[in-house]
Amino acid sequence: MVARTMWLALLLGALGSGCEVDPCAGLDDLLASPEGLRLVQEQHEAGWGKDACTQCHALETTHQVNCTSEPDLDMEAVREAAEDGEYETCASCHGDNGVQP
């Protein structure tokens, strides 16, 4: 019961903070953008300008869903690359999200 209550609180908190519940929301095809994997404001309106990706994107659920038009994309390999530290930050693949240094 406690776990269910915590999950519900996290979900409601995410909804109230403008965080997207659908990991592909606003991403008709992540690779179709001229920027490729680099997010642009139109794709990431609710989170644009925020520098803490994990406030809305839980690491346990990140890279679980293929948001591209590549049907054979190996999401397990993508997760492993991210988890193994091949990329220092989310910005290494997805750009600066409008955050100024």
N, C-alpha and C positions, 0 to 999 in steps of 0.2 A: 504494500500500500504506500509506503514511504517513497519507494522508487517511482511509482506511478505519479504521485503528487509532485515529486521533483521534476519529472519529465514534463508534466503539464505546466508547471511554473516556468520552466525554461522555454517551452514553446510559446507560451503567452508573452513572456518577456521579449522573445525574438520578434513576435508579431508587433508588439507595441513599440519596438525600437526601430522599426523600418527594415529589419533584416528579412531577407527572402527565405521562405521555407522551401520553395522549389529551387534546387541547385541550378537549373537551366533557365530560370525565369529571365526573360529579356534577351536570351541568347538563342536566336533562331538557328544559328550555326556559328559556333565560336571561331571556326577556321575561315568562314566566308568573309569576315571583316578584312578590310585592307591591312589592318594591324595584326591579323593572325591571332595568336594567343593573348596579345596585349589588349587589355580591356580599354574601351573608350567610354566616355560619359554616357552615351546613349544606351550602352549595354549594361551599365552598372549604376543607374540613376540613384537608387536608394543608398548605395554605399559609396558614391563618388566623393572623394576628398577625405575619406577615412583611412588611417594608416594601420589600424589593428585588424587585420583580416579575420583573426580568430574570434573577434567579438561577435561576428555573425556566422562565420563558417567554422563549425566544429571540425577539428583535425580528424576525428574518427569517421566522419562522414564525407570528408573532402575527397574528390577524385573517385567517387563511387559510380557516378553516372557519366556516360559519354554524351557531352553536349556539342558534339561535332557531327558532321555528315559522313565521317569515316566509320563505316559499320564495323570494320575489323580492328579498330583501335584497341590496343591491349591495355585496358585500364589498370590491370594488376601491375604491369610494368611501370605505368605512370605513377601509381601510388608508391611503388617501391623506390623509384627515383626520387620522389619528393621526401619520403620518410628516411631514406638513406643519406640525406644531406647533399645530394648532387646539386641541389639548388639552395643557396643561402637563405633566400626569402621568397615569398610569393611574388614579389616584384621582379625577381629574376626571370620569370616566365610571363607574368601577366601585366607588367608595367607598373608605373608609379601610382596609378589610380587617382591621379590629379593632386597628389600630395606634394607640396613643394618642400625641397630640402631645407 
